[in-house]
Amino acid sequence: MTLAVPVMKSDHIRGPFNAPVTLLEYGDYECPYCGMAFPVVNRVLQHFGPRLRFVFRHFPLTQVHPNAEHAAEAAEFAGAHNLFWEMHDGIYMNQAMLGTPLLVSLATSLGLSKERLVQAIADHQYAEKIRQDFMGGVRSGVNGTPTFFIGDRRHDGGFEFNIFVAAIEAQLVKAAP
């Protein structure tokens, strides 16, 4: 499977935009496997430094994870204030407590208005962005979370550190001039 929607500047990107290799995740904030992948992805990012960019796209599985969409909306709300990654990290680091009280607490700790967050979620202010991410995932063959792409190819290996490192190093070799 290949990535149907290329990485754009409007994506949530960690690392240099022009890094030689991209690790992209379609994730769900309530998915326990995404929660397990979160620290591994952070280690991989540290390992590769500026040679890797990480992109996160929303893929909330609302049928089984009732808090996932609100969490994605809270992350987008924070993103509108240039605090996406802070909210993203806070949600995953506190995944066991996921719910509106956690989202409000995280927003407040980031200096964001709890009232505006609650209103943005109630109005589904960021639902279109989340839907676009989700539909891009569907077009790319995503059917569960987490789903990773390295470069524009779906990574069907595990998300253990050594597996990621080997796959990314192989992609770096291909990307070398």
N, C-alpha and C positions, 0 to 999 in steps of 0.2 A: 504494500500500500504506500502511496505517496501523499504528501501534504497538498491538499487542494487549494488552500488559501495561503499564499506566501506571507512571510513575516513583513509587517508594515510598521512604520514609526508610531502608529496609533496603538500597537500592541504593548503589553506590559513586559518590558525587557530589562534584565539584569545583565550587566556586562556591556562591552562595547558593541554598538550597533553593527559595526563592520568586522566583528570577530570571524575568524576563518570557519568556525563550526558553531552550529546552533543546536541546543537541546531544548525541545519544545514539549510542554506538558499540557494535555487536556486533563483538568482536575476538578474535583468536587471537594469542597471544604469539609464535608461530613463523612467522606469515604475513609474508612480506617486504613486502607492500603495507601491512599494518598498521604495520610498522616505518617505512615511508616516511611514513605519515599521522601518526605520533606527534609529530614536531616541528611539523607544520603545525597540528595540534589545539592544541598549546601556544601557538603564535603567535596563533591565533584567540582563545583564552581570554584572553591578555594584551590583545589588541585590544579586546575587548568588556567586560572587567572584570566588575563586578557585574551587568551586564545579561544574562549568559549563565551557565548551569550546564551542566556536562559530566557525563554518566553513562557509565560503562563497564560493559558486560555481557559475560560470557564466551561465546564461540562457538568452542570448540576443534575444529578439523577434524582429528581424530585419525587418519584414514585416510592423510593426506598429511603431517601434522605430528606425529611421535611424541612430541615434547617439550612440546606445547602444553597437554595436560591437567595434567601435573605442574607446569608453570609457573603455570597457573591455580590449582592447589591451593596452591602456595607463596604466591601473591598473597593468597588467602583466609586462609591461615595467618597471614600478616603482618597482614591486615585484622582478624583476631581480637585483635590486639595494637595496634590503631589505627595500623597502619603500611602500609595497603594501597597508598596512592599512592607511598610510598617504594619498595616492592617493584615495583610496576607500572612506575615510571619506570626503576628499575635494570634490570629485565628488558629493556625496549625499548632502553635505551641500550647494552646489551651483548648484543643479540639474536644476533649472529654467534657467540657462545660459549654459546648456550643449551644447558643440560643440567644434570644434578644438581650437578656441581661449582660452577657459577655460582649456582644457587639456594641452595646451602649457604653460599657465600661472601657473597652478598647478605644472607641471614638473619643471619649472624654479624656483618656490618658494621652491621646494624640493632640489634644487641644481643639477637637472638633465639637460642634454643637450637637448634643444628644437629641434635641428637638428636631433639628434639620435632618439628622440621620433617620430618626423614626418616621418623619414625614416622607423622606425620599424612598424608604422601603414601602411605606403604605401606598405611595403613588406609583410604585414600580418605575421610578425615574430612570433607572439604569437597565431595565428589563430588555430593551432593544439591543444593547451592547452584548449582554449575556446571551440572548437568543442568536445573535450573529456568530458569536464564538461557538455556541452549541451546533448550529447548522453547518458551520465550517468543519467542525469535528465529524459530523455525520457524513458530509461529502468526502472526508478523508478516511472513512472507514472506522471511525471510533465507535465502539459499542460498549465501553466500560471504562472505569477509571482506576488508577491513572493510566493514560495512554501516552507514550512518549514517541517523539520523532527525533532522530538525529540527522541533521541536514534536512532533506525533504523526504526521508524514508522512515517508515514506521519501525520502531525498535521493538521487536517481539521477544527479546531476551528479558531476563529479570532486571530488577532495578537495584541489585546489590552494587556496592561501590566498585568492586573489581570488574564486574560485567560492563558497567557504564564506562569505566576508564578504558577498557580494551576497545569497546565500540567507538568511542570518541577518538581515541588515538588512531584507529583505522581510518576514520573519516578525515582526520588531520593529514594523514599521509596522502589521501586522495585529493585533498584541497591544496596541497603544496604545489607551488609553481614548477 
